[in-house]
Amino acid sequence: MKDIAFVLYPGFTVLDLVGPLQVLSALSAFDPEYRTVVLGEDKAPVPTDTPLGVTASHTFDEVPAPHAVFLPGGGVPTMTALADEKLLGRVRSTAEHAEIVGSVCTGSLILGAAGLLHGRRATTHWMCRDLLAKFGATPVAERWVRDGKFLTGAGVSAGIDLALHLVQELAGEDVARQVQLIIEYDPQPPLGGIEWAGVDIAARRPLVDNWLRTGLAGHPKLLAELIGS
């Protein structure tokens, strides 16, 4: 059995987890060699950035060496997680044995804080992309980025794209197309696509800095490293 694991921590963004979890859970219908699991320190409900709480299917100790492991992202709670040494230790230990280590949205910042992205190309939510360089990574403005065994996705909904790419990688294009059909993934945004040329990333930096100041209020050294004050 090859486990594809998703890591829980308080305050993460639900769609970062549920989107790729749904895609990769469908993979087992075509190839029972793969199993999706959700990991936590225990099986108590974990709060998210919505009213929904999420419960782990397994503890870290029950699945110490998954085939793949993914970190969801979020806002202020994810910034707090950058200094959570217990979580970072779990991520390092799990990633050491995994053949695929990935993230969705700002989950890549946790991989960076764990020291796993140094010298690698990676992506994250567009508002936080420049922060990857603080961890020694090379920020890339792509929907998903593969560098060695590391697979990072851009913001939130990009996790679905990343997961479909991974299904294709693991089981082939035909299976990936079948999964895409099963979940009826056929994006037609009611307001059309994002006009990236008109997005002022610098204008959103104060919001990101506020997330960092709030989330890392008790960790002035790391805060200074990330925002310089």
mmCIF file of the C-alpha atoms, coordinates in Angstrom:
data_MODEL
# 
_entry.id   MODEL 
# 
loop_
_atom_site.group_PDB 
_atom_site.id 
_atom_site.type_symbol 
_atom_site.label_atom_id 
_atom_site.label_alt_id 
_atom_site.label_comp_id 
_atom_site.label_asym_id 
_atom_site.label_entity_id 
_atom_site.label_seq_id 
_atom_site.pdbx_PDB_ins_code 
_atom_site.Cartn_x 
_atom_site.Cartn_y 
_atom_site.Cartn_z 
_atom_site.occupancy 
_atom_site.B_iso_or_equiv 
_atom_site.pdbx_formal_charge 
_atom_site.auth_seq_id 
_atom_site.auth_comp_id 
_atom_site.auth_asym_id 
_atom_site.auth_atom_id 
_atom_site.pdbx_PDB_model_num 
ATOM 1   C CA . MET A 1 1   ? 0.000   0.000  0.000   1.00 0.00 ? 1   MET A CA 1 
ATOM 2   C CA . LYS A 1 2   ? 1.295   3.425  -0.986  1.00 0.00 ? 2   LYS A CA 1 
ATOM 3   C CA . ASP A 1 3   ? -0.133  6.102  1.280   1.00 0.00 ? 3   ASP A CA 1 
ATOM 4   C CA . ILE A 1 4   ? -0.733  9.638  0.038   1.00 0.00 ? 4   ILE A CA 1 
ATOM 5   C CA . ALA A 1 5   ? -0.887  11.736 3.194   1.00 0.00 ? 5   ALA A CA 1 
ATOM 6   C CA . PHE A 1 6   ? -2.255  15.190 3.930   1.00 0.00 ? 6   PHE A CA 1 
ATOM 7   C CA . VAL A 1 7   ? -1.086  16.978 7.071   1.00 0.00 ? 7   VAL A CA 1 
ATOM 8   C CA . LEU A 1 8   ? -3.454  18.828 9.392   1.00 0.00 ? 8   LEU A CA 1 
ATOM 9   C CA . TYR A 1 9   ? -2.614  21.844 11.535  1.00 0.00 ? 9   TYR A CA 1 
ATOM 10  C CA . PRO A 1 10  ? -4.924  24.451 13.119  1.00 0.00 ? 10  PRO A CA 1 
ATOM 11  C CA . GLY A 1 11  ? -6.413  27.113 10.850  1.00 0.00 ? 11  GLY A CA 1 
ATOM 12  C CA . PHE A 1 12  ? -5.474  25.751 7.423   1.00 0.00 ? 12  PHE A CA 1 
ATOM 13  C CA . THR A 1 13  ? -7.564  26.561 4.325   1.00 0.00 ? 13  THR A CA 1 
ATOM 14  C CA . VAL A 1 14  ? -10.109 23.805 3.712   1.00 0.00 ? 14  VAL A CA 1 
ATOM 15  C CA . LEU A 1 15  ? -10.009 23.803 -0.092  1.00 0.00 ? 15  LEU A CA 1 
ATOM 16  C CA . ASP A 1 16  ? -6.212  23.465 -0.032  1.00 0.00 ? 16  ASP A CA 1 
ATOM 17  C CA . LEU A 1 17  ? -6.803  20.054 1.526   1.00 0.00 ? 17  LEU A CA 1 
ATOM 18  C CA . VAL A 1 18  ? -10.173 18.925 0.197   1.00 0.00 ? 18  VAL A CA 1 
ATOM 19  C CA . GLY A 1 19  ? -9.544  19.705 -3.487  1.00 0.00 ? 19  GLY A CA 1 
ATOM 20  C CA . PRO A 1 20  ? -6.485  17.489 -3.965  1.00 0.00 ? 20  PRO A CA 1 
ATOM 21  C CA . LEU A 1 21  ? -7.756  15.007 -1.370  1.00 0.00 ? 21  LEU A CA 1 
ATOM 22  C CA . GLN A 1 22  ? -10.874 14.395 -3.474  1.00 0.00 ? 22  GLN A CA 1 
ATOM 23  C CA . VAL A 1 23  ? -8.815  13.946 -6.641  1.00 0.00 ? 23  VAL A CA 1 
ATOM 24  C CA . LEU A 1 24  ? -6.290  11.594 -5.108  1.00 0.00 ? 24  LEU A CA 1 
ATOM 25  C CA . SER A 1 25  ? -8.944  9.623  -3.234  1.00 0.00 ? 25  SER A CA 1 
ATOM 26  C CA . ALA A 1 26  ? -10.493 8.853  -6.622  1.00 0.00 ? 26  ALA A CA 1 
ATOM 27  C CA . LEU A 1 27  ? -7.172  7.378  -7.740  1.00 0.00 ? 27  LEU A CA 1 
ATOM 28  C CA . SER A 1 28  ? -7.693  4.358  -5.479  1.00 0.00 ? 28  SER A CA 1 
ATOM 29  C CA . ALA A 1 29  ? -10.782 3.375  -7.497  1.00 0.00 ? 29  ALA A CA 1 
ATOM 30  C CA . PHE A 1 30  ? -8.489  2.782  -10.473 1.00 0.00 ? 30  PHE A CA 1 
ATOM 31  C CA . ASP A 1 31  ? -5.390  1.631  -8.631  1.00 0.00 ? 31  ASP A CA 1 
ATOM 32  C CA . PRO A 1 32  ? -6.001  0.149  -5.139  1.00 0.00 ? 32  PRO A CA 1 
ATOM 33  C CA . GLU A 1 33  ? -2.261  0.249  -4.509  1.00 0.00 ? 33  GLU A CA 1 
ATOM 34  C CA . TYR A 1 34  ? -2.776  3.884  -3.442  1.00 0.00 ? 34  TYR A CA 1 
ATOM 35  C CA . ARG A 1 35  ? -4.568  5.033  -0.304  1.00 0.00 ? 35  ARG A CA 1 
ATOM 36  C CA . THR A 1 36  ? -5.220  8.599  0.866   1.00 0.00 ? 36  THR A CA 1 
ATOM 37  C CA . VAL A 1 37  ? -4.866  9.404  4.545   1.00 0.00 ? 37  VAL A CA 1 
ATOM 38  C CA . VAL A 1 38  ? -5.107  12.568 6.647   1.00 0.00 ? 38  VAL A CA 1 
ATOM 39  C CA . LEU A 1 39  ? -2.510  12.906 9.396   1.00 0.00 ? 39  LEU A CA 1 
ATOM 40  C CA . GLY A 1 40  ? -2.610  14.689 12.745  1.00 0.00 ? 40  GLY A CA 1 
ATOM 41  C CA . GLU A 1 41  ? -1.048  14.440 16.177  1.00 0.00 ? 41  GLU A CA 1 
ATOM 42  C CA . ASP A 1 42  ? -4.315  12.833 17.313  1.00 0.00 ? 42  ASP A CA 1 
ATOM 43  C CA . LYS A 1 43  ? -7.825  12.368 15.987  1.00 0.00 ? 43  LYS A CA 1 
ATOM 44  C CA . ALA A 1 44  ? -9.457  15.329 17.662  1.00 0.00 ? 44  ALA A CA 1 
ATOM 45  C CA . PRO A 1 45  ? -11.179 17.832 15.332  1.00 0.00 ? 45  PRO A CA 1 
ATOM 46  C CA . VAL A 1 46  ? -8.770  20.444 13.935  1.00 0.00 ? 46  VAL A CA 1 
ATOM 47  C CA . PRO A 1 47  ? -10.151 23.942 13.270  1.00 0.00 ? 47  PRO A CA 1 
ATOM 48  C CA . THR A 1 48  ? -9.886  25.412 9.777   1.00 0.00 ? 48  THR A CA 1 
ATOM 49  C CA . ASP A 1 49  ? -10.379 28.893 8.323   1.00 0.00 ? 49  ASP A CA 1 
ATOM 50  C CA . THR A 1 50  ? -14.098 28.065 7.931   1.00 0.00 ? 50  THR A CA 1 
ATOM 51  C CA . PRO A 1 51  ? -16.696 26.874 10.493  1.00 0.00 ? 51  PRO A CA 1 
ATOM 52  C CA . LEU A 1 52  ? -15.788 23.302 9.479   1.00 0.00 ? 52  LEU A CA 1 
ATOM 53  C CA . GLY A 1 53  ? -13.470 21.242 11.666  1.00 0.00 ? 53  GLY A CA 1 
ATOM 54  C CA . VAL A 1 54  ? -11.514 18.323 10.195  1.00 0.00 ? 54  VAL A CA 1 
ATOM 55  C CA . THR A 1 55  ? -10.535 15.067 11.887  1.00 0.00 ? 55  THR A CA 1 
ATOM 56  C CA . ALA A 1 56  ? -7.435  13.081 10.958  1.00 0.00 ? 56  ALA A CA 1 
ATOM 57  C CA . SER A 1 57  ? -7.917  9.545  9.708   1.00 0.00 ? 57  SER A CA 1 
ATOM 58  C CA . HIS A 1 58  ? -4.544  8.533  11.169  1.00 0.00 ? 58  HIS A CA 1 
ATOM 59  C CA . THR A 1 59  ? -1.887  9.881  13.489  1.00 0.00 ? 59  THR A CA 1 
ATOM 60  C CA . PHE A 1 60  ? 1.662   10.630 12.360  1.00 0.00 ? 60  PHE A CA 1 
ATOM 61  C CA . ASP A 1 61  ? 2.847   7.621  14.355  1.00 0.00 ? 61  ASP A CA 1 
ATOM 62  C CA . GLU A 1 62  ? 0.404   5.321  12.563  1.00 0.00 ? 62  GLU A CA 1 
ATOM 63  C CA . VAL A 1 63  ? 1.702   6.360  9.122   1.00 0.00 ? 63  VAL A CA 1 
ATOM 64  C CA . PRO A 1 64  ? 5.362   7.310  9.644   1.00 0.00 ? 64  PRO A CA 1 
ATOM 65  C CA . ALA A 1 65  ? 6.534   6.769  6.067   1.00 0.00 ? 65  ALA A CA 1 
ATOM 66  C CA . PRO A 1 66  ? 3.897   7.646  3.446   1.00 0.00 ? 66  PRO A CA 1 
ATOM 67  C CA . HIS A 1 67  ? 4.647   7.455  -0.250  1.00 0.00 ? 67  HIS A CA 1 
ATOM 68  C CA . ALA A 1 68  ? 3.650   11.119 -0.627  1.00 0.00 ? 68  ALA A CA 1 
ATOM 69  C CA . VAL A 1 69  ? 2.931   13.913 1.829   1.00 0.00 ? 69  VAL A CA 1 
ATOM 70  C CA . PHE A 1 70  ? 1.211   17.264 1.239   1.00 0.00 ? 70  PHE A CA 1 
ATOM 71  C CA . LEU A 1 71  ? 0.870   20.457 3.285   1.00 0.00 ? 71  LEU A CA 1 
ATOM 72  C CA . PRO A 1 72  ? -2.167  22.731 2.856   1.00 0.00 ? 72  PRO A CA 1 
ATOM 73  C CA . GLY A 1 73  ? -1.751  26.480 3.284   1.00 0.00 ? 73  GLY A CA 1 
ATOM 74  C CA . GLY A 1 74  ? -3.678  29.310 4.861   1.00 0.00 ? 74  GLY A CA 1 
ATOM 75  C CA . GLY A 1 75  ? -3.349  32.829 6.242   1.00 0.00 ? 75  GLY A CA 1 
ATOM 76  C CA . VAL A 1 76  ? -2.296  33.872 9.752   1.00 0.00 ? 76  VAL A CA 1 
ATOM 77  C CA . PRO A 1 77  ? -2.382  30.304 11.190  1.00 0.00 ? 77  PRO A CA 1 
ATOM 78  C CA . THR A 1 78  ? 0.035   29.152 8.490   1.00 0.00 ? 78  THR A CA 1 
ATOM 79  C CA . MET A 1 79  ? 2.419   31.960 9.432   1.00 0.00 ? 79  MET A CA 1 
ATOM 80  C CA . THR A 1 80  ? 2.198   30.743 13.026  1.00 0.00 ? 80  THR A CA 1 
ATOM 81  C CA . ALA A 1 81  ? 2.980   27.216 11.813  1.00 0.00 ? 81  ALA A CA 1 
ATOM 82  C CA . LEU A 1 82  ? 6.289   28.455 10.385  1.00 0.00 ? 82  LEU A CA 1 
ATOM 83  C CA . ALA A 1 83  ? 7.604   28.544 13.953  1.00 0.00 ? 83  ALA A CA 1 
ATOM 84  C CA . ASP A 1 84  ? 5.893   25.373 15.206  1.00 0.00 ? 84  ASP A CA 1 
ATOM 85  C CA . GLU A 1 85  ? 8.913   23.161 15.777  1.00 0.00 ? 85  GLU A CA 1 
ATOM 86  C CA . LYS A 1 86  ? 6.814   20.112 16.577  1.00 0.00 ? 86  LYS A CA 1 
ATOM 87  C CA . LEU A 1 87  ? 4.983   20.397 13.255  1.00 0.00 ? 87  LEU A CA 1 
ATOM 88  C CA . LEU A 1 88  ? 8.188   21.179 11.358  1.00 0.00 ? 88  LEU A CA 1 
ATOM 89  C CA . GLY A 1 89  ? 9.803   18.126 12.912  1.00 0.00 ? 89  GLY A CA 1 
ATOM 90  C CA . ARG A 1 90  ? 6.914   15.946 11.779  1.00 0.00 ? 90  ARG A CA 1 
ATOM 91  C CA . VAL A 1 91  ? 7.185   17.403 8.274   1.00 0.00 ? 91  VAL A CA 1 
ATOM 92  C CA . ARG A 1 92  ? 10.936  16.775 8.092   1.00 0.00 ? 92  ARG A CA 1 
ATOM 93  C CA . SER A 1 93  ? 10.589  13.211 9.361   1.00 0.00 ? 93  SER A CA 1 
ATOM 94  C CA . THR A 1 94  ? 7.719   12.359 7.027   1.00 0.00 ? 94  THR A CA 1 
ATOM 95  C CA . ALA A 1 95  ? 9.387   14.034 4.035   1.00 0.00 ? 95  ALA A CA 1 
ATOM 96  C CA . GLU A 1 96  ? 12.625  12.145 4.616   1.00 0.00 ? 96  GLU A CA 1 
ATOM 97  C CA . HIS A 1 97  ? 10.975  8.851  3.677   1.00 0.00 ? 97  HIS A CA 1 
ATOM 98  C CA . ALA A 1 98  ? 8.425   10.111 1.124   1.00 0.00 ? 98  ALA A CA 1 
ATOM 99  C CA . GLU A 1 99  ? 9.005   9.829  -2.612  1.00 0.00 ? 99  GLU A CA 1 
ATOM 100 C CA . ILE A 1 100 ? 6.833   12.903 -3.221  1.00 0.00 ? 100 ILE A CA 1 
ATOM 101 C CA . VAL A 1 101 ? 6.692   15.950 -0.956  1.00 0.00 ? 101 VAL A CA 1 
ATOM 102 C CA . GLY A 1 102 ? 4.192   18.620 -1.856  1.00 0.00 ? 102 GLY A CA 1 
ATOM 103 C CA . SER A 1 103 ? 2.103   21.575 -0.854  1.00 0.00 ? 103 SER A CA 1 
ATOM 104 C CA . VAL A 1 104 ? -0.812  23.720 -1.872  1.00 0.00 ? 104 VAL A CA 1 
ATOM 105 C CA . CYS A 1 105 ? -0.807  27.508 -1.554  1.00 0.00 ? 105 CYS A CA 1 
ATOM 106 C CA . THR A 1 106 ? 1.212   28.790 1.434   1.00 0.00 ? 106 THR A CA 1 
ATOM 107 C CA . GLY A 1 107 ? 1.825   25.235 2.561   1.00 0.00 ? 107 GLY A CA 1 
ATOM 108 C CA . SER A 1 108 ? 5.090   25.570 0.626   1.00 0.00 ? 108 SER A CA 1 
ATOM 109 C CA . LEU A 1 109 ? 6.232   28.149 3.182   1.00 0.00 ? 109 LEU A CA 1 
ATOM 110 C CA . ILE A 1 110 ? 6.009   25.415 5.819   1.00 0.00 ? 110 ILE A CA 1 
ATOM 111 C CA . LEU A 1 111 ? 8.174   23.196 3.637   1.00 0.00 ? 111 LEU A CA 1 
ATOM 112 C CA . GLY A 1 112 ? 10.580  26.137 3.361   1.00 0.00 ? 112 GLY A CA 1 
ATOM 113 C CA . ALA A 1 113 ? 10.588  26.728 7.115   1.00 0.00 ? 113 ALA A CA 1 
ATOM 114 C CA . ALA A 1 114 ? 11.380  23.026 7.559   1.00 0.00 ? 114 ALA A CA 1 
ATOM 115 C CA . GLY A 1 115 ? 14.483  23.555 5.410   1.00 0.00 ? 115 GLY A CA 1 
ATOM 116 C CA . LEU A 1 116 ? 13.250  21.395 2.531   1.00 0.00 ? 116 LEU A CA 1 
ATOM 117 C CA . LEU A 1 117 ? 13.131  23.851 -0.374  1.00 0.00 ? 117 LEU A CA 1 
ATOM 118 C CA . HIS A 1 118 ? 16.605  25.376 -0.289  1.00 0.00 ? 118 HIS A CA 1 
ATOM 119 C CA . GLY A 1 119 ? 17.955  25.585 -3.832  1.00 0.00 ? 119 GLY A CA 1 
ATOM 120 C CA . ARG A 1 120 ? 14.705  24.356 -5.368  1.00 0.00 ? 120 ARG A CA 1 
ATOM 121 C CA . ARG A 1 121 ? 12.113  25.944 -7.632  1.00 0.00 ? 121 ARG A CA 1 
ATOM 122 C CA . ALA A 1 122 ? 8.752   26.325 -5.936  1.00 0.00 ? 122 ALA A CA 1 
ATOM 123 C CA . THR A 1 123 ? 5.489   28.230 -6.011  1.00 0.00 ? 123 THR A CA 1 
ATOM 124 C CA . THR A 1 124 ? 2.824   29.371 -3.575  1.00 0.00 ? 124 THR A CA 1 
ATOM 125 C CA . HIS A 1 125 ? -0.075  31.838 -3.396  1.00 0.00 ? 125 HIS A CA 1 
ATOM 126 C CA . TRP A 1 126 ? 0.732   34.874 -5.541  1.00 0.00 ? 126 TRP A CA 1 
ATOM 127 C CA . MET A 1 127 ? 0.608   37.262 -2.560  1.00 0.00 ? 127 MET A CA 1 
ATOM 128 C CA . CYS A 1 128 ? 3.320   35.313 -0.739  1.00 0.00 ? 128 CYS A CA 1 
ATOM 129 C CA . ARG A 1 129 ? 5.484   34.117 -3.607  1.00 0.00 ? 129 ARG A CA 1 
ATOM 130 C CA . ASP A 1 130 ? 8.439   36.384 -2.755  1.00 0.00 ? 130 ASP A CA 1 
ATOM 131 C CA . LEU A 1 131 ? 8.654   34.865 0.732   1.00 0.00 ? 131 LEU A CA 1 
ATOM 132 C CA . LEU A 1 132 ? 9.911   31.600 -0.754  1.00 0.00 ? 132 LEU A CA 1 
ATOM 133 C CA . ALA A 1 133 ? 13.249  33.284 -1.433  1.00 0.00 ? 133 ALA A CA 1 
ATOM 134 C CA . LYS A 1 134 ? 13.627  33.879 2.317   1.00 0.00 ? 134 LYS A CA 1 
ATOM 135 C CA . PHE A 1 135 ? 13.874  30.104 2.682   1.00 0.00 ? 135 PHE A CA 1 
ATOM 136 C CA . GLY A 1 136 ? 16.415  29.707 -0.109  1.00 0.00 ? 136 GLY A CA 1 
ATOM 137 C CA . ALA A 1 137 ? 13.931  28.626 -2.777  1.00 0.00 ? 137 ALA A CA 1 
ATOM 138 C CA . THR A 1 138 ? 13.515  30.092 -6.255  1.00 0.00 ? 138 THR A CA 1 
ATOM 139 C CA . PRO A 1 139 ? 9.973   31.482 -6.594  1.00 0.00 ? 139 PRO A CA 1 
ATOM 140 C CA . VAL A 1 140 ? 8.197   30.516 -9.822  1.00 0.00 ? 140 VAL A CA 1 
ATOM 141 C CA . ALA A 1 141 ? 4.898   31.962 -11.082 1.00 0.00 ? 141 ALA A CA 1 
ATOM 142 C CA . GLU A 1 142 ? 3.365   28.701 -12.295 1.00 0.00 ? 142 GLU A CA 1 
ATOM 143 C CA . ARG A 1 143 ? 0.225   26.731 -11.435 1.00 0.00 ? 143 ARG A CA 1 
ATOM 144 C CA . TRP A 1 144 ? 2.379   23.925 -10.048 1.00 0.00 ? 144 TRP A CA 1 
ATOM 145 C CA . VAL A 1 145 ? 6.105   23.268 -9.989  1.00 0.00 ? 145 VAL A CA 1 
ATOM 146 C CA . ARG A 1 146 ? 7.964   19.949 -9.878  1.00 0.00 ? 146 ARG A CA 1 
ATOM 147 C CA . ASP A 1 147 ? 11.593  20.013 -8.706  1.00 0.00 ? 147 ASP A CA 1 
ATOM 148 C CA . GLY A 1 148 ? 12.951  16.596 -7.871  1.00 0.00 ? 148 GLY A CA 1 
ATOM 149 C CA . LYS A 1 149 ? 10.564  14.945 -5.442  1.00 0.00 ? 149 LYS A CA 1 
ATOM 150 C CA . PHE A 1 150 ? 9.025   18.296 -4.473  1.00 0.00 ? 150 PHE A CA 1 
ATOM 151 C CA . LEU A 1 151 ? 5.689   19.285 -6.017  1.00 0.00 ? 151 LEU A CA 1 
ATOM 152 C CA . THR A 1 152 ? 4.316   22.682 -4.989  1.00 0.00 ? 152 THR A CA 1 
ATOM 153 C CA . GLY A 1 153 ? 1.066   24.296 -6.068  1.00 0.00 ? 153 GLY A CA 1 
ATOM 154 C CA . ALA A 1 154 ? -0.067  27.904 -6.320  1.00 0.00 ? 154 ALA A CA 1 
ATOM 155 C CA . GLY A 1 155 ? -3.069  29.323 -4.465  1.00 0.00 ? 155 GLY A CA 1 
ATOM 156 C CA . VAL A 1 156 ? -5.985  27.261 -3.155  1.00 0.00 ? 156 VAL A CA 1 
ATOM 157 C CA . SER A 1 157 ? -7.785  25.926 -6.262  1.00 0.00 ? 157 SER A CA 1 
ATOM 158 C CA . ALA A 1 158 ? -4.426  25.117 -7.878  1.00 0.00 ? 158 ALA A CA 1 
ATOM 159 C CA . GLY A 1 159 ? -4.349  22.084 -5.603  1.00 0.00 ? 159 GLY A CA 1 
ATOM 160 C CA . ILE A 1 160 ? -6.880  20.377 -7.874  1.00 0.00 ? 160 ILE A CA 1 
ATOM 161 C CA . ASP A 1 161 ? -4.667  20.943 -10.915 1.00 0.00 ? 161 ASP A CA 1 
ATOM 162 C CA . LEU A 1 162 ? -1.608  19.746 -9.034  1.00 0.00 ? 162 LEU A CA 1 
ATOM 163 C CA . ALA A 1 163 ? -3.412  16.590 -7.908  1.00 0.00 ? 163 ALA A CA 1 
ATOM 164 C CA . LEU A 1 164 ? -4.644  15.769 -11.411 1.00 0.00 ? 164 LEU A CA 1 
ATOM 165 C CA . HIS A 1 165 ? -1.084  16.206 -12.666 1.00 0.00 ? 165 HIS A CA 1 
ATOM 166 C CA . LEU A 1 166 ? 0.072   13.776 -9.984  1.00 0.00 ? 166 LEU A CA 1 
ATOM 167 C CA . VAL A 1 167 ? -2.609  11.226 -10.897 1.00 0.00 ? 167 VAL A CA 1 
ATOM 168 C CA . GLN A 1 168 ? -1.387  11.402 -14.494 1.00 0.00 ? 168 GLN A CA 1 
ATOM 169 C CA . GLU A 1 169 ? 2.176   10.917 -13.283 1.00 0.00 ? 169 GLU A CA 1 
ATOM 170 C CA . LEU A 1 170 ? 1.277   7.929  -11.116 1.00 0.00 ? 170 LEU A CA 1 
ATOM 171 C CA . ALA A 1 171 ? -1.377  6.183  -13.198 1.00 0.00 ? 171 ALA A CA 1 
ATOM 172 C CA . GLY A 1 172 ? -1.300  7.653  -16.693 1.00 0.00 ? 172 GLY A CA 1 
ATOM 173 C CA . GLU A 1 173 ? -3.280  10.156 -18.730 1.00 0.00 ? 173 GLU A CA 1 
ATOM 174 C CA . ASP A 1 174 ? -6.340  7.953  -19.212 1.00 0.00 ? 174 ASP A CA 1 
ATOM 175 C CA . VAL A 1 175 ? -6.871  7.524  -15.470 1.00 0.00 ? 175 VAL A CA 1 
ATOM 176 C CA . ALA A 1 176 ? -6.280  11.234 -14.875 1.00 0.00 ? 176 ALA A CA 1 
ATOM 177 C CA . ARG A 1 177 ? -8.907  12.071 -17.494 1.00 0.00 ? 177 ARG A CA 1 
ATOM 178 C CA . GLN A 1 178 ? -11.353 9.648  -15.866 1.00 0.00 ? 178 GLN A CA 1 
ATOM 179 C CA . VAL A 1 179 ? -10.793 11.263 -12.454 1.00 0.00 ? 179 VAL A CA 1 
ATOM 180 C CA . GLN A 1 180 ? -11.245 14.706 -14.003 1.00 0.00 ? 180 GLN A CA 1 
ATOM 181 C CA . LEU A 1 181 ? -14.551 13.510 -15.473 1.00 0.00 ? 181 LEU A CA 1 
ATOM 182 C CA . ILE A 1 182 ? -15.722 11.905 -12.230 1.00 0.00 ? 182 ILE A CA 1 
ATOM 183 C CA . ILE A 1 183 ? -15.285 15.144 -10.284 1.00 0.00 ? 183 ILE A CA 1 
ATOM 184 C CA . GLU A 1 184 ? -16.596 17.101 -13.313 1.00 0.00 ? 184 GLU A CA 1 
ATOM 185 C CA . TYR A 1 185 ? -13.650 19.435 -13.215 1.00 0.00 ? 185 TYR A CA 1 
ATOM 186 C CA . ASP A 1 186 ? -14.374 21.782 -16.107 1.00 0.00 ? 186 ASP A CA 1 
ATOM 187 C CA . PRO A 1 187 ? -13.672 25.322 -14.814 1.00 0.00 ? 187 PRO A CA 1 
ATOM 188 C CA . GLN A 1 188 ? -15.786 28.078 -16.280 1.00 0.00 ? 188 GLN A CA 1 
ATOM 189 C CA . PRO A 1 189 ? -15.405 30.991 -13.836 1.00 0.00 ? 189 PRO A CA 1 
ATOM 190 C CA . PRO A 1 190 ? -18.495 33.213 -13.939 1.00 0.00 ? 190 PRO A CA 1 
ATOM 191 C CA . LEU A 1 191 ? -16.267 36.288 -14.052 1.00 0.00 ? 191 LEU A CA 1 
ATOM 192 C CA . GLY A 1 192 ? -13.814 34.851 -16.533 1.00 0.00 ? 192 GLY A CA 1 
ATOM 193 C CA . GLY A 1 193 ? -10.142 34.114 -15.987 1.00 0.00 ? 193 GLY A CA 1 
ATOM 194 C CA . ILE A 1 194 ? -7.854  36.215 -13.803 1.00 0.00 ? 194 ILE A CA 1 
ATOM 195 C CA . GLU A 1 195 ? -6.199  39.069 -15.659 1.00 0.00 ? 195 GLU A CA 1 
ATOM 196 C CA . TRP A 1 196 ? -2.775  38.670 -14.069 1.00 0.00 ? 196 TRP A CA 1 
ATOM 197 C CA . ALA A 1 197 ? -1.250  41.639 -15.878 1.00 0.00 ? 197 ALA A CA 1 
ATOM 198 C CA . GLY A 1 198 ? -3.537  43.919 -13.889 1.00 0.00 ? 198 GLY A CA 1 
ATOM 199 C CA . VAL A 1 199 ? -2.833  42.380 -10.466 1.00 0.00 ? 199 VAL A CA 1 
ATOM 200 C CA . ASP A 1 200 ? -0.760  44.659 -8.216  1.00 0.00 ? 200 ASP A CA 1 
ATOM 201 C CA . ILE A 1 201 ? 1.098   42.175 -6.005  1.00 0.00 ? 201 ILE A CA 1 
ATOM 202 C CA . ALA A 1 202 ? 3.029   44.897 -4.170  1.00 0.00 ? 202 ALA A CA 1 
ATOM 203 C CA . ALA A 1 203 ? -0.231  46.510 -3.060  1.00 0.00 ? 203 ALA A CA 1 
ATOM 204 C CA . ARG A 1 204 ? -1.132  43.336 -1.137  1.00 0.00 ? 204 ARG A CA 1 
ATOM 205 C CA . ARG A 1 205 ? 2.177   43.138 0.694   1.00 0.00 ? 205 ARG A CA 1 
ATOM 206 C CA . PRO A 1 206 ? 0.905   45.071 3.755   1.00 0.00 ? 206 PRO A CA 1 
ATOM 207 C CA . LEU A 1 207 ? -1.745  42.368 4.208   1.00 0.00 ? 207 LEU A CA 1 
ATOM 208 C CA . VAL A 1 208 ? 0.874   39.616 4.082   1.00 0.00 ? 208 VAL A CA 1 
ATOM 209 C CA . ASP A 1 209 ? 3.122   41.537 6.482   1.00 0.00 ? 209 ASP A CA 1 
ATOM 210 C CA . ASN A 1 210 ? 0.182   41.836 8.868   1.00 0.00 ? 210 ASN A CA 1 
ATOM 211 C CA . TRP A 1 211 ? -0.356  38.075 8.663   1.00 0.00 ? 211 TRP A CA 1 
ATOM 212 C CA . LEU A 1 212 ? 3.302   37.577 9.524   1.00 0.00 ? 212 LEU A CA 1 
ATOM 213 C CA . ARG A 1 213 ? 3.279   40.074 12.408  1.00 0.00 ? 213 ARG A CA 1 
ATOM 214 C CA . THR A 1 214 ? 0.161   38.476 13.852  1.00 0.00 ? 214 THR A CA 1 
ATOM 215 C CA . GLY A 1 215 ? 1.154   34.873 13.315  1.00 0.00 ? 215 GLY A CA 1 
ATOM 216 C CA . LEU A 1 216 ? 4.768   35.294 14.465  1.00 0.00 ? 216 LEU A CA 1 
ATOM 217 C CA . ALA A 1 217 ? 4.233   37.797 17.274  1.00 0.00 ? 217 ALA A CA 1 
ATOM 218 C CA . GLY A 1 218 ? 6.006   35.455 19.659  1.00 0.00 ? 218 GLY A CA 1 
ATOM 219 C CA . HIS A 1 219 ? 8.910   34.785 17.293  1.00 0.00 ? 219 HIS A CA 1 
ATOM 220 C CA . PRO A 1 220 ? 10.626  38.131 16.633  1.00 0.00 ? 220 PRO A CA 1 
ATOM 221 C CA . LYS A 1 221 ? 13.760  36.632 15.107  1.00 0.00 ? 221 LYS A CA 1 
ATOM 222 C CA . LEU A 1 222 ? 11.918  34.714 12.392  1.00 0.00 ? 222 LEU A CA 1 
ATOM 223 C CA . LEU A 1 223 ? 9.581   37.679 11.848  1.00 0.00 ? 223 LEU A CA 1 
ATOM 224 C CA . ALA A 1 224 ? 12.560  39.973 11.253  1.00 0.00 ? 224 ALA A CA 1 
ATOM 225 C CA . GLU A 1 225 ? 14.043  37.498 8.807   1.00 0.00 ? 225 GLU A CA 1 
ATOM 226 C CA . LEU A 1 226 ? 10.838  37.413 6.796   1.00 0.00 ? 226 LEU A CA 1 
ATOM 227 C CA . ILE A 1 227 ? 9.840   41.087 6.757   1.00 0.00 ? 227 ILE A CA 1 
ATOM 228 C CA . GLY A 1 228 ? 12.979  42.861 7.951   1.00 0.00 ? 228 GLY A CA 1 
ATOM 229 C CA . SER A 1 229 ? 11.422  44.554 10.966  1.00 0.00 ? 229 SER A CA 1 
# 
